[in-house]
């Protein structure tokens, strides 16, 4: 769905209003009982991106990073929590004149915990070189912040992509410029694919889903989902939410 802008079904944002706007004019200030007044009601409805593209050559485009849940589960290799530098793996170590009193607590920490990893989000216009939009982890994400505010013309080729950093190296780069199960673009009303199991839908995506698991965004919006850490869709952790983007197209006021 992302490539030539004429093929786009809209990234207008859930932050952009889809409420009709307009004016209401009355031909007199007061109306006596039993008489009538002339009402002039002009309503402007939001226009879907496909229609905008047909009628207007230049559009505003805004991009927001809704989430970056790329992470891994790190263990402590049997060394407890190491908060006191003493644990069950070295019970004879003495600190402050006493043996470690929290050996069992330290052992529980061997299960590990999830740690967010860095991602890099890029974009390209008309097959130009890739430009960074965002770098960081989920803790750096601000969904209300616009990371790209620009204009695009009819016929422009727009691509988005991302890569994750793990084990001191960058993982493969996935983008909308190439066909890949690791990238998915969803418009309003689209059904979330079965590969994204209900129990694995992140909180960053749930506000944009209806009760029937369909996408609930504006008529001029698109959501881009990118999976960075897994390549096989049959695995549960292939949840296509390592990077979640919201792209918005809007009319340019005359």
Beta strands, then each sheet from edge to edge (+ up, - down):
strand 1: 21-26
strand 2: 39-44
strand 3: 58-67
strand 4: 71-74
strand 5: 94-95
strand 6: 98-99
strand 7: 113-116
strand 8: 119-125
strand 9: 131-136
strand 10: 146-153
strand 11: 158-166
strand 12: 169-170
strand 13: 174-175
strand 14: 183-187
strand 15: 221-226
strand 16: 243-250
sheet 1: 1+ 2-
sheet 2: 10+ 3- 16+ 15- 14+
sheet 3: 4+ 7-
sheet 4: 5+ 6-
sheet 5: 9+ 8- 11+ 12-
sheet 6: 9+ 8- 11+ 13-
end
